[in-house]
Amino acid sequence: MDKRLDVITIGDGMVTMNPKSRGPLRFVGDFERKVGGAELNLAIGCARLGLRTGWISRLGNDEFGKYIYNFARGEGIDVTHVELLDGYPTSVNFKEIREDGTGSTFYYRMNSPMLTMTADHLPEEEIKRARILHLTGVFSAISRHDMSVIYRAIEIAKNNGVLVAFDPNIRLKLWSKEEARQCLGPLLPSVDIMLTGQDEAELLLGVSDPDDIIRSFAEMGIRRIAIKRGAEGSIGYDNGQRISKPALPPNAIVDTVGAGDGFDAGFLLGVVKGWPLDKVMTFANAVGSMVVSVSGDNEGLPFYEEVLQKLGLEQRIGR
């Protein structure tokens, strides 16, 4: 029996305080505790789609850390390499949601437990056995003064035939445009699968036209590229083939956070299954459209059969 992980990711986990009412955060009095974090959202999305998924992380040895740990384990994620540490509080963020579903995030993660992780802490054998190593710019922003973990993880992957997937996921509340460009630029030639928003690609490359973005990434040796464009859909590239896919209309736009992570999970599922690019993009778009219809960072991440129902490929029986 093949016990390889399909996807393994490295990054922070947070408690997300979701507002119970919409509007500027200063007028919100009640919040609901949920779980968030880009890499953890990706892991949840992959696990719900049926991929064997591992998460490498460090959380505070506190009630929030234990809550996140149990939540991830309950989603079927391999948490063997998630540690609970004393002396470092679990990261927290507060979300602001406006009437149209868009919003802002306010982070309290400066003393993140992830700051204690070094390259020596990486589970090399686990990374070697994975099919895809997924990284984001969020972890890079937290650890920008010591990128050794990122570089070592990529080195292990590249030396063992593991695909490196990367989502810039640039959070300008965590670092400046210049810092992001300086830290992430050198990583790009090692990437096999680029999953980026169009604005993030423009920040990294200095070009805004999708064809120029694809050309720039392809010249670095990146074989698979997805450009996420929100309501305008997405553009995919795979070894010379380019496909543009319109967005699938969501049932409603309730909360846009996590849609990009859902798209990434859908795209990686297609890569693992060896699907043609057209099918990969259609599936990934469907996942992203489903996430925005539900409040919360990952509550809207669907299971595989739910995506098939969204695409009209399987009948939903309500009662």
C-alpha positions as CSV (number, residue, x, y, z in Angstrom):
1,M,0.0,0.0,0.0
2,D,1.3,3.4,-1.0
3,K,1.7,5.5,2.2
4,R,3.1,8.6,0.5
5,L,1.6,11.9,1.3
6,D,0.1,13.6,-1.7
7,V,0.7,17.1,-0.3
8,I,2.8,18.4,2.6
9,T,2.8,22.0,3.6
10,I,4.7,24.2,6.2
11,G,3.2,27.2,8.0
12,D,1.5,28.9,10.8
13,G,-1.9,28.1,12.2
14,M,-4.1,30.8,13.8
15,V,-7.3,31.2,15.7
16,T,-9.4,33.5,13.6
17,M,-12.0,35.7,15.3
18,N,-14.8,36.1,12.9
19,P,-17.2,39.1,13.4
20,K,-20.8,38.3,14.0
21,S,-21.8,41.5,12.3
22,R,-20.6,43.4,9.2
23,G,-18.9,46.7,9.0
24,P,-15.8,48.5,10.5
25,L,-14.2,46.3,13.2
26,R,-14.3,49.1,15.8
27,F,-18.1,48.8,15.8
28,V,-18.2,45.0,16.1
29,G,-18.7,43.7,19.6
30,D,-19.1,39.9,19.2
31,F,-16.8,37.4,17.5
32,E,-16.9,33.7,16.8
33,R,-13.7,31.6,17.2
34,K,-12.6,29.7,14.1
35,V,-9.4,28.3,12.6
36,G,-7.3,29.9,9.9
37,G,-3.9,30.3,8.3
38,A,-3.1,30.0,4.6
39,E,-1.1,26.8,4.8
40,L,-3.6,25.2,7.1
41,N,-6.5,26.2,4.9
42,L,-4.7,24.6,2.0
43,A,-4.2,21.4,4.0
44,I,-7.9,21.3,5.0
45,G,-8.9,21.8,1.4
46,C,-6.7,19.1,0.1
47,A,-7.8,16.6,2.8
48,R,-11.5,17.2,2.1
49,L,-10.9,16.5,-1.6
50,G,-9.4,13.2,-0.6
51,L,-5.7,13.9,-0.8
52,R,-3.3,12.4,1.8
53,T,-2.1,15.6,3.4
54,G,0.5,16.5,6.0
55,W,1.1,19.8,7.9
56,I,4.4,20.9,9.5
57,S,3.9,23.6,12.1
58,R,4.4,24.9,15.6
59,L,1.6,26.1,17.8
60,G,1.6,27.6,21.3
61,N,1.1,25.0,24.1
62,D,-2.1,26.8,25.1
63,E,-5.8,26.4,24.7
64,F,-5.9,27.9,21.3
65,G,-3.0,25.8,20.1
66,K,-4.7,22.6,21.3
67,Y,-7.9,23.7,19.6
68,I,-6.2,24.1,16.3
69,Y,-4.2,20.8,16.7
70,N,-7.4,18.9,17.4
71,F,-9.3,20.6,14.6
72,A,-6.6,19.7,12.0
73,R,-6.4,16.2,13.2
74,G,-10.2,15.9,13.0
75,E,-10.0,16.9,9.3
76,G,-7.8,13.9,8.6
77,I,-4.6,15.9,8.3
78,D,-1.4,14.2,9.4
79,V,-0.3,16.3,12.4
80,T,2.7,14.1,13.3
81,H,5.0,17.1,12.8
82,V,2.9,19.7,14.6
83,E,4.5,20.7,17.9
84,L,3.0,22.6,20.9
85,L,5.5,24.9,22.4
86,D,5.7,26.7,25.8
87,G,6.5,30.4,25.9
88,Y,5.1,31.3,22.5
89,P,1.4,32.2,22.2
90,T,-0.7,30.7,19.3
91,S,-1.2,33.3,16.6
92,V,-4.6,35.2,16.4
93,N,-6.2,37.3,13.8
94,F,-9.4,39.4,13.8
95,K,-11.4,39.7,10.6
96,E,-13.4,42.6,9.4
97,I,-16.1,41.8,6.8
98,R,-17.8,44.5,4.8
99,E,-21.3,44.4,3.4
100,D,-20.1,43.1,0.0
101,G,-18.2,40.2,1.5
102,T,-14.8,41.8,1.2
103,G,-12.8,42.8,4.3
104,S,-9.5,43.1,6.1
105,T,-7.5,41.1,8.5
106,F,-5.7,42.3,11.7
107,Y,-2.9,40.1,12.7
108,Y,-1.5,39.3,16.2
109,R,1.3,36.9,15.3
110,M,4.6,38.8,15.9
111,N,5.8,36.2,18.4
112,S,4.7,33.2,16.3
113,P,5.8,29.8,17.5
114,M,7.0,29.2,13.9
115,L,9.9,31.6,14.6
116,T,11.5,28.8,16.6
117,M,11.6,26.4,13.6
118,T,15.0,25.8,12.0
119,A,16.1,23.8,9.0
120,D,17.2,21.0,11.4
121,H,13.6,20.6,12.6
122,L,12.3,19.6,9.2
123,P,11.1,16.0,8.8
124,E,13.3,15.1,5.8
125,E,11.9,11.6,5.3
126,E,8.3,12.9,5.3
127,I,9.1,15.5,2.7
128,K,11.0,13.0,0.6
129,R,7.9,10.7,0.5
130,A,5.5,13.4,-0.5
131,R,4.4,14.1,-4.1
132,I,4.0,17.9,-3.6
133,L,5.6,20.3,-1.2
134,H,3.4,23.4,-0.9
135,L,4.8,26.7,0.4
136,T,3.4,30.2,0.6
137,G,4.7,33.7,1.1
138,V,3.0,34.0,4.4
139,F,5.6,31.7,6.2
140,S,8.3,33.5,4.3
141,A,7.0,36.9,5.7
142,I,7.1,35.5,9.2
143,S,10.6,34.1,8.9
144,R,12.0,36.6,6.4
145,H,15.1,37.2,8.6
146,D,15.9,33.5,8.4
147,M,14.8,31.8,5.2
148,S,16.9,28.7,5.9
149,V,13.8,26.6,6.6
150,I,12.3,27.5,3.2
151,Y,15.5,26.9,1.3
152,R,16.2,23.6,3.0
153,A,12.7,22.3,2.4
154,I,13.0,23.2,-1.3
155,E,16.4,21.5,-1.4
156,I,15.0,18.3,0.0
157,A,12.1,18.3,-2.4
158,K,14.2,19.0,-5.5
159,N,16.7,16.3,-4.6
160,N,14.0,13.7,-4.3
161,G,11.7,14.4,-7.2
162,V,9.0,16.2,-5.1
163,L,7.2,18.9,-6.9
164,V,7.3,22.4,-5.3
165,A,4.1,24.3,-5.4
166,F,4.2,28.0,-4.4
167,D,1.5,30.6,-3.7
168,P,3.0,34.1,-3.0
169,N,0.0,34.9,-0.8
170,I,1.5,38.3,-0.2
171,R,0.3,40.0,3.0
172,L,1.4,43.6,3.0
173,K,0.4,43.9,6.6
174,L,3.3,41.5,7.4
175,W,5.9,43.1,5.2
176,S,6.5,45.7,2.5
177,K,6.4,45.2,-1.3
178,E,10.2,45.6,-1.4
179,E,10.8,43.0,1.3
180,A,8.4,40.6,-0.4
181,R,10.0,41.0,-3.8
182,Q,13.5,40.6,-2.3
183,C,12.7,37.5,-0.3
184,L,10.5,35.7,-2.7
185,G,12.2,36.5,-6.0
186,P,15.1,34.1,-5.4
187,L,12.7,31.2,-4.7
188,L,10.9,31.4,-8.0
189,P,13.3,29.4,-10.2
190,S,12.9,26.4,-7.9
191,V,9.1,26.4,-8.2
192,D,7.3,23.7,-10.3
193,I,3.7,24.9,-9.8
194,M,3.0,28.6,-9.4
195,L,-0.4,29.5,-7.9
196,T,-0.7,33.3,-7.9
197,G,-3.1,36.1,-7.8
198,Q,-2.6,38.5,-10.8
199,D,-1.8,41.4,-8.5
200,E,0.8,39.3,-6.6
201,A,2.5,38.3,-9.9
202,E,2.6,42.0,-10.9
203,L,4.3,42.9,-7.6
204,L,6.9,40.1,-8.1
205,L,7.6,40.5,-11.8
206,G,6.7,44.1,-12.6
207,V,4.4,43.1,-15.5
208,S,0.6,43.0,-15.4
209,D,-0.5,41.4,-18.7
210,P,-1.3,37.7,-18.1
211,D,0.7,36.6,-21.1
212,D,3.7,38.5,-19.9
213,I,3.3,37.0,-16.4
214,I,3.2,33.5,-17.9
215,R,6.1,34.2,-20.1
216,S,8.2,35.5,-17.2
217,F,7.5,32.6,-15.0
218,A,8.0,30.1,-17.8
219,E,11.4,31.5,-18.6
220,M,12.3,30.7,-15.0
221,G,11.5,27.1,-15.7
222,I,8.1,27.0,-14.0
223,R,6.1,24.3,-15.8
224,R,2.6,24.8,-14.4
225,I,1.1,28.2,-13.7
226,A,-2.3,29.4,-12.5
227,I,-3.2,33.0,-12.4
228,K,-6.2,33.7,-10.1
229,R,-8.3,36.6,-11.1
230,G,-11.3,36.5,-8.7
231,A,-14.6,37.3,-10.5
232,E,-12.8,37.3,-13.8
233,G,-11.9,33.6,-13.5
234,S,-8.4,32.2,-13.9
235,I,-5.7,31.5,-16.5
236,G,-3.8,28.2,-16.6
237,Y,-0.6,27.2,-18.3
238,D,1.0,23.8,-18.5
239,N,4.1,23.1,-20.6
240,G,3.1,25.5,-23.4
241,Q,-0.7,25.1,-23.2
242,R,-2.6,28.1,-22.1
243,I,-6.3,28.1,-21.0
244,S,-8.5,30.9,-19.8
245,K,-11.5,29.8,-17.7
246,P,-14.4,32.1,-16.5
247,A,-15.4,32.1,-12.9
248,L,-18.2,29.9,-11.8
249,P,-21.0,32.1,-10.2
250,P,-21.1,31.5,-6.5
251,N,-24.4,31.0,-4.7
252,A,-23.6,34.2,-2.8
253,I,-20.6,36.3,-1.8
254,V,-20.4,36.0,1.9
255,D,-16.7,35.9,2.8
256,T,-13.9,36.0,0.2
257,V,-11.2,34.8,2.6
258,G,-9.9,31.3,1.7
259,A,-11.1,31.3,-1.9
260,G,-7.5,31.3,-3.2
261,D,-6.5,28.5,-0.9
262,G,-9.5,26.5,-2.1
263,F,-8.5,27.1,-5.7
264,D,-5.0,25.9,-4.9
265,A,-6.3,22.7,-3.3
266,G,-8.4,22.0,-6.4
267,F,-5.5,22.6,-8.7
268,L,-3.1,20.3,-6.7
269,L,-5.8,17.6,-6.7
270,G,-5.8,17.7,-10.5
271,V,-2.0,17.6,-10.7
272,V,-1.9,14.5,-8.4
273,K,-4.6,12.8,-10.5
274,G,-2.9,13.7,-13.8
275,W,-5.9,15.5,-15.2
276,P,-5.6,17.6,-18.4
277,L,-5.3,21.4,-17.8
278,D,-8.8,22.2,-18.9
279,K,-10.3,19.8,-16.3
280,V,-7.9,21.0,-13.6
281,M,-8.9,24.7,-14.1
282,T,-12.6,24.0,-14.2
283,F,-12.4,22.0,-11.0
284,A,-10.2,24.6,-9.2
285,N,-12.5,27.4,-10.2
286,A,-15.4,25.5,-8.8
287,V,-13.7,25.0,-5.5
288,G,-12.9,28.7,-5.2
289,S,-16.4,29.7,-6.0
290,M,-17.8,27.5,-3.3
291,V,-15.6,28.9,-0.6
292,V,-16.9,32.5,-0.9
293,S,-20.5,31.4,-0.2
294,V,-19.7,30.5,3.4
295,S,-18.5,32.6,6.3
296,G,-15.1,31.5,7.6
297,D,-11.6,30.8,6.3
298,N,-12.2,27.2,5.6
299,E,-15.8,26.3,6.4
300,G,-16.7,26.6,2.7
301,L,-13.9,24.3,1.5
302,P,-15.9,21.5,-0.1
303,F,-15.6,17.7,-0.2
304,Y,-14.9,16.1,-3.6
305,E,-18.5,14.9,-4.2
306,E,-19.8,18.4,-3.5
307,V,-17.6,19.9,-6.2
308,L,-18.9,17.3,-8.6
309,Q,-22.4,18.4,-7.7
310,K,-21.5,22.0,-8.3
311,L,-20.3,21.1,-11.7
312,G,-23.4,19.1,-12.5
313,L,-21.5,15.8,-12.7
314,E,-23.3,14.2,-9.7
315,Q,-26.8,14.6,-8.4
316,R,-27.4,16.0,-4.9
317,I,-30.1,14.2,-3.0
318,G,-31.5,16.5,-0.4
319,R,-33.9,14.2,1.3
